[in-house]
């Protein structure tokens, strides 16, 4: 097993995987676009609520302007599949760069695969979200139209939260997605910068990254001895600033 130091030393200075910014703050979207770091954007109702969004359509219009034609995913928020379909078809009209996020099930655990099949066959670009099992990956990929672009979002970070290593699962998911060349595997819910390189090594096409993780990209390739010294200085300066005495 490789040590952490060896792994970091072996990392390329710039990851090749497509990094998508995950959030609902239009100012952060503009900053990510202008920095030239990201290749696309994703959002969801939870992130929108946290950012204080109350008007979905108005937010989408601002986000589309902010992202400059790069791929962006907007999620349906219905629980009944007929209403999901109506929302999906409406969202798809917002632009060629738009992917419609469809959850893999509704809140009752009923599979969205029939709806995914219908929408993909109709040419709607989908981002199928909240996937956590290989069975779900297989079912979703099987339902996708071979000619319609799609994103298969597997929540690797949430898998890791259960104590399970997501890397073997993501490698197998990449092999499954290869059967539909216009589908792209997305590593969702990353927890640390290292996940970008793990996702790339697994064969993922995309990883979603929050603003906090994006800020850490400047640390890639930094010598660990330098980082150690920075940490020591941080502890010393904070103790001095606090005026600690013994």
C-alpha positions as a Markdown table, in Angstrom:
| # | Residue | x | y | z |
|---|---|---|---|---|
| 1 | Unk | 0.0 | 0.0 | 0.0 |
| 2 | Unk | 1.4 | 3.4 | -1.0 |
| 3 | Unk | 2.0 | 6.0 | 1.7 |
| 4 | Unk | 0.2 | 9.3 | 1.7 |
| 5 | Unk | 3.4 | 11.1 | 0.9 |
| 6 | Unk | 4.2 | 8.9 | -2.2 |
| 7 | Unk | 0.6 | 9.4 | -3.4 |
| 8 | Unk | 0.7 | 13.1 | -3.2 |
| 9 | Unk | 4.2 | 13.3 | -4.8 |
| 10 | Unk | 2.8 | 11.2 | -7.8 |
| 11 | Unk | -0.1 | 13.5 | -8.4 |
| 12 | Unk | -0.2 | 15.6 | -11.6 |
| 13 | Unk | -0.1 | 19.3 | -11.0 |
| 14 | Unk | -3.3 | 19.7 | -12.9 |
| 15 | Unk | -6.0 | 17.1 | -12.8 |
| 16 | Unk | -7.4 | 16.0 | -16.2 |
| 17 | Unk | -10.8 | 15.1 | -14.9 |
| 18 | Unk | -13.6 | 17.7 | -15.6 |
| 19 | Unk | -14.2 | 19.6 | -12.4 |
| 20 | Unk | -17.8 | 21.0 | -12.0 |
| 21 | Unk | -18.5 | 23.6 | -9.3 |
| 22 | Unk | -21.3 | 22.5 | -7.0 |
| 23 | Unk | -23.3 | 25.2 | -5.4 |
| 24 | Unk | -26.1 | 27.8 | -5.7 |
| 25 | Unk | -24.3 | 31.1 | -5.1 |
| 26 | Unk | -24.2 | 33.0 | -8.4 |
| 27 | Unk | -21.2 | 35.1 | -7.2 |
| 28 | Unk | -19.2 | 31.9 | -6.6 |
| 29 | Unk | -20.3 | 30.6 | -10.0 |
| 30 | Unk | -18.9 | 33.7 | -11.7 |
| 31 | Unk | -15.6 | 33.5 | -9.7 |
| 32 | Unk | -15.2 | 29.8 | -10.7 |
| 33 | Unk | -15.9 | 30.6 | -14.3 |
| 34 | Unk | -13.5 | 33.5 | -14.4 |
| 35 | Unk | -10.7 | 31.4 | -12.7 |
| 36 | Unk | -10.9 | 29.0 | -15.5 |
| 37 | Unk | -10.7 | 26.0 | -13.2 |
| 38 | Unk | -14.1 | 24.4 | -13.8 |
| 39 | Unk | -15.7 | 22.9 | -16.9 |
| 40 | Unk | -19.3 | 22.9 | -15.7 |
| 41 | Unk | -21.7 | 23.5 | -12.8 |
| 42 | Unk | -24.3 | 21.6 | -10.8 |
| 43 | Unk | -26.8 | 22.6 | -8.2 |
| 44 | Unk | -29.7 | 21.1 | -6.3 |
| 45 | Unk | -32.7 | 22.2 | -4.2 |
| 46 | Unk | -30.8 | 21.7 | -0.9 |
| 47 | Unk | -28.0 | 24.0 | -2.0 |
| 48 | Unk | -30.5 | 26.5 | -3.4 |
| 49 | Unk | -32.4 | 26.6 | -0.1 |
| 50 | Unk | -29.1 | 27.1 | 1.8 |
| 51 | Unk | -28.3 | 30.0 | -0.5 |
| 52 | Unk | -31.6 | 31.7 | 0.1 |
| 53 | Unk | -33.1 | 31.0 | -3.4 |
| 54 | Unk | -36.9 | 31.4 | -3.4 |
| 55 | Unk | -37.6 | 31.9 | -7.1 |
| 56 | Unk | -36.3 | 28.8 | -9.0 |
| 57 | Unk | -36.8 | 30.3 | -12.5 |
| 58 | Unk | -35.1 | 33.6 | -11.6 |
| 59 | Unk | -32.2 | 31.8 | -10.1 |
| 60 | Unk | -31.8 | 29.6 | -13.1 |
| 61 | Unk | -31.8 | 32.6 | -15.4 |
| 62 | Unk | -29.0 | 34.2 | -13.4 |
| 63 | Unk | -27.0 | 31.0 | -13.2 |
| 64 | Unk | -27.2 | 30.4 | -16.9 |
| 65 | Unk | -25.9 | 33.9 | -17.5 |
| 66 | Unk | -23.1 | 33.4 | -14.9 |
| 67 | Unk | -21.9 | 30.1 | -16.3 |
| 68 | Unk | -21.2 | 31.3 | -19.8 |
| 69 | Unk | -22.6 | 28.4 | -21.8 |
| 70 | Unk | -20.8 | 25.7 | -19.8 |
| 71 | Unk | -22.8 | 22.6 | -18.8 |
| 72 | Unk | -25.1 | 23.1 | -15.9 |
| 73 | Unk | -27.5 | 20.8 | -14.1 |
| 74 | Unk | -30.8 | 21.9 | -12.6 |
| 75 | Unk | -32.9 | 19.4 | -10.6 |
| 76 | Unk | -36.6 | 18.6 | -10.7 |
| 77 | Unk | -38.3 | 18.9 | -7.3 |
| 78 | Unk | -41.6 | 16.9 | -7.8 |
| 79 | Unk | -42.2 | 13.5 | -6.2 |
| 80 | Unk | -44.8 | 12.2 | -8.7 |
| 81 | Unk | -43.3 | 11.0 | -11.9 |
| 82 | Unk | -45.7 | 12.7 | -14.2 |
| 83 | Unk | -44.9 | 16.1 | -12.6 |
| 84 | Unk | -41.2 | 15.2 | -12.7 |
| 85 | Unk | -41.6 | 14.7 | -16.4 |
| 86 | Unk | -43.3 | 18.0 | -16.9 |
| 87 | Unk | -40.7 | 19.9 | -15.0 |
| 88 | Unk | -37.9 | 18.1 | -16.8 |
| 89 | Unk | -39.2 | 18.9 | -20.2 |
| 90 | Unk | -39.6 | 22.6 | -19.2 |
| 91 | Unk | -36.1 | 22.8 | -17.7 |
| 92 | Unk | -34.6 | 21.2 | -20.8 |
| 93 | Unk | -35.9 | 24.2 | -22.8 |
| 94 | Unk | -33.7 | 26.6 | -20.9 |
| 95 | Unk | -30.6 | 25.9 | -23.1 |
| 96 | Unk | -28.4 | 23.5 | -24.9 |
| 97 | Unk | -26.0 | 23.4 | -22.0 |
| 98 | Unk | -28.7 | 22.3 | -19.5 |
| 99 | Unk | -28.8 | 18.8 | -18.0 |
| 100 | Unk | -31.9 | 17.9 | -16.1 |
| 101 | Unk | -31.3 | 16.2 | -12.7 |
| 102 | Unk | -33.6 | 13.3 | -12.0 |
| 103 | Unk | -33.3 | 11.4 | -8.7 |
| 104 | Unk | -32.9 | 7.7 | -9.1 |
| 105 | Unk | -36.0 | 7.1 | -7.1 |
| 106 | Unk | -38.8 | 9.2 | -5.6 |
| 107 | Unk | -39.3 | 9.6 | -1.8 |
| 108 | Unk | -41.2 | 6.3 | -1.7 |
| 109 | Unk | -38.3 | 4.4 | -3.2 |
| 110 | Unk | -40.0 | 3.9 | -6.5 |
| 111 | Unk | -37.6 | 3.6 | -9.4 |
| 112 | Unk | -37.3 | 6.6 | -11.8 |
| 113 | Unk | -35.9 | 4.3 | -14.5 |
| 114 | Unk | -39.1 | 4.3 | -16.7 |
| 115 | Unk | -39.1 | 8.1 | -16.6 |
| 116 | Unk | -35.3 | 8.2 | -17.4 |
| 117 | Unk | -35.9 | 5.9 | -20.3 |
| 118 | Unk | -38.7 | 8.1 | -21.7 |
| 119 | Unk | -36.9 | 11.4 | -21.3 |
| 120 | Unk | -33.5 | 10.1 | -22.6 |
| 121 | Unk | -35.3 | 8.6 | -25.7 |
| 122 | Unk | -36.9 | 12.1 | -26.2 |
| 123 | Unk | -33.4 | 13.7 | -26.4 |
| 124 | Unk | -33.5 | 15.3 | -22.9 |
| 125 | Unk | -30.0 | 15.5 | -21.5 |
| 126 | Unk | -30.2 | 14.0 | -18.0 |
| 127 | Unk | -28.1 | 14.0 | -14.9 |
| 128 | Unk | -29.4 | 11.0 | -12.9 |
| 129 | Unk | -28.6 | 11.8 | -9.2 |
| 130 | Unk | -28.5 | 10.2 | -5.7 |
| 131 | Unk | -27.1 | 6.9 | -7.0 |
| 132 | Unk | -25.3 | 4.8 | -4.4 |
| 133 | Unk | -25.4 | 1.2 | -5.7 |
| 134 | Unk | -24.0 | -0.7 | -8.7 |
| 135 | Unk | -27.5 | -2.1 | -9.3 |
| 136 | Unk | -28.8 | 1.5 | -9.7 |
| 137 | Unk | -25.9 | 2.3 | -12.0 |
| 138 | Unk | -26.7 | -0.7 | -14.2 |
| 139 | Unk | -30.4 | 0.1 | -14.4 |
| 140 | Unk | -29.8 | 3.7 | -15.2 |
| 141 | Unk | -27.2 | 3.1 | -17.9 |
| 142 | Unk | -29.5 | 0.5 | -19.5 |
| 143 | Unk | -32.3 | 3.0 | -19.6 |
| 144 | Unk | -30.2 | 5.7 | -21.3 |
| 145 | Unk | -30.5 | 6.3 | -25.0 |
| 146 | Unk | -27.2 | 5.6 | -26.8 |
| 147 | Unk | -27.4 | 8.9 | -28.7 |
| 148 | Unk | -28.4 | 11.3 | -25.9 |
| 149 | Unk | -25.7 | 12.8 | -23.6 |
| 150 | Unk | -26.2 | 11.9 | -19.9 |
| 151 | Unk | -24.5 | 12.1 | -16.6 |
| 152 | Unk | -24.6 | 9.3 | -14.1 |
| 153 | Unk | -24.0 | 10.8 | -10.6 |
| 154 | Unk | -22.8 | 8.3 | -8.0 |
| 155 | Unk | -22.5 | 9.8 | -4.5 |
| 156 | Unk | -19.1 | 8.4 | -3.7 |
| 157 | Unk | -18.7 | 10.7 | -0.7 |
| 158 | Unk | -21.9 | 9.4 | 0.9 |
| 159 | Unk | -20.7 | 5.8 | 0.3 |
| 160 | Unk | -17.5 | 6.7 | 2.2 |
| 161 | Unk | -19.6 | 8.2 | 5.0 |
| 162 | Unk | -20.9 | 4.6 | 5.7 |
| 163 | Unk | -17.3 | 3.3 | 6.2 |
| 164 | Unk | -17.2 | 1.7 | 2.7 |
| 165 | Unk | -14.3 | 2.5 | 0.3 |
| 166 | Unk | -16.1 | 3.9 | -2.8 |
| 167 | Unk | -13.1 | 3.4 | -5.2 |
| 168 | Unk | -13.8 | -0.2 | -6.2 |
| 169 | Unk | -17.4 | 0.6 | -6.8 |
| 170 | Unk | -16.6 | 3.7 | -8.9 |
| 171 | Unk | -14.2 | 1.6 | -11.0 |
| 172 | Unk | -16.9 | -0.8 | -11.8 |
| 173 | Unk | -19.4 | 2.0 | -12.4 |
| 174 | Unk | -17.0 | 3.4 | -15.0 |
| 175 | Unk | -16.9 | 0.1 | -16.8 |
| 176 | Unk | -20.7 | 0.0 | -16.8 |
| 177 | Unk | -21.0 | 3.5 | -18.2 |
| 178 | Unk | -18.6 | 2.6 | -21.0 |
| 179 | Unk | -21.5 | 0.6 | -22.7 |
| 180 | Unk | -23.1 | 4.0 | -23.4 |
| 181 | Unk | -20.3 | 6.2 | -24.8 |
| 182 | Unk | -22.4 | 9.4 | -24.5 |
| 183 | Unk | -22.8 | 8.8 | -20.8 |
| 184 | Unk | -20.4 | 10.3 | -18.3 |
| 185 | Unk | -19.7 | 9.1 | -14.8 |
| 186 | Unk | -19.7 | 11.8 | -12.1 |
| 187 | Unk | -18.1 | 11.4 | -8.6 |
| 188 | Unk | -20.5 | 13.3 | -6.4 |
| 189 | Unk | -20.2 | 14.6 | -2.8 |
| 190 | Unk | -16.4 | 14.7 | -2.5 |
| 191 | Unk | -15.1 | 15.1 | 1.0 |
| 192 | Unk | -11.5 | 16.2 | 0.3 |
| 193 | Unk | -9.1 | 17.3 | -2.5 |
| 194 | Unk | -7.7 | 13.8 | -2.8 |
| 195 | Unk | -11.1 | 12.6 | -4.1 |
| 196 | Unk | -10.4 | 14.5 | -7.4 |
| 197 | Unk | -7.4 | 12.3 | -8.1 |
| 198 | Unk | -9.2 | 9.2 | -6.9 |
| 199 | Unk | -12.0 | 9.9 | -9.2 |
| 200 | Unk | -9.7 | 10.5 | -12.1 |
| 201 | Unk | -7.9 | 7.2 | -11.4 |
| 202 | Unk | -11.2 | 5.3 | -11.3 |
| 203 | Unk | -12.1 | 6.5 | -14.8 |
| 204 | Unk | -14.7 | 9.1 | -13.8 |
| 205 | Unk | -15.3 | 11.8 | -16.3 |
| 206 | Unk | -16.5 | 14.5 | -13.9 |
| 207 | Unk | -16.3 | 15.4 | -10.2 |
| 208 | Unk | -18.4 | 18.0 | -8.5 |
| 209 | Unk | -16.5 | 20.2 | -6.1 |
| 210 | Unk | -17.6 | 22.7 | -3.6 |
| 211 | Unk | -16.1 | 26.1 | -3.2 |
| 212 | Unk | -14.2 | 25.1 | -0.1 |
| 213 | Unk | -12.4 | 22.3 | -2.0 |
| 214 | Unk | -11.8 | 24.4 | -5.1 |
| 215 | Unk | -9.8 | 26.8 | -2.9 |
| 216 | Unk | -7.4 | 24.0 | -2.0 |
| 217 | Unk | -6.4 | 23.3 | -5.6 |
| 218 | Unk | -3.5 | 25.7 | -5.1 |
| 219 | Unk | -2.0 | 23.2 | -2.6 |
| 220 | Unk | -1.6 | 20.4 | -5.2 |
| 221 | Unk | 2.0 | 19.5 | -5.5 |
| 222 | Unk | 3.1 | 21.5 | -2.5 |
| 223 | Unk | 6.1 | 19.9 | -0.7 |
| 224 | Unk | 4.9 | 18.3 | 2.6 |
| 225 | Unk | 7.9 | 19.7 | 4.5 |
| 226 | Unk | 6.7 | 23.2 | 3.5 |
| 227 | Unk | 3.2 | 22.4 | 4.6 |
| 228 | Unk | 4.5 | 21.1 | 7.9 |
| 229 | Unk | 6.4 | 24.4 | 8.5 |
| 230 | Unk | 3.3 | 26.4 | 7.6 |
| 231 | Unk | 1.3 | 24.4 | 10.2 |
| 232 | Unk | 3.9 | 25.0 | 12.9 |
| 233 | Unk | 3.9 | 28.7 | 12.1 |
| 234 | Unk | 0.1 | 28.8 | 12.2 |
| 235 | Unk | 0.0 | 27.3 | 15.7 |
| 236 | Unk | 2.8 | 29.7 | 16.9 |
| 237 | Unk | 1.1 | 32.8 | 15.5 |
| 238 | Unk | -2.3 | 31.9 | 16.8 |
| 239 | Unk | -0.9 | 31.3 | 20.3 |
| 240 | Unk | 0.9 | 34.6 | 20.2 |
| 241 | Unk | -2.3 | 36.4 | 18.9 |
| 242 | Unk | -4.3 | 34.9 | 21.8 |
| 243 | Unk | -1.7 | 36.1 | 24.3 |
| 244 | Unk | -1.4 | 32.8 | 26.0 |
| 245 | Unk | 0.8 | 32.6 | 29.1 |
| 246 | Unk | 1.8 | 29.9 | 31.5 |
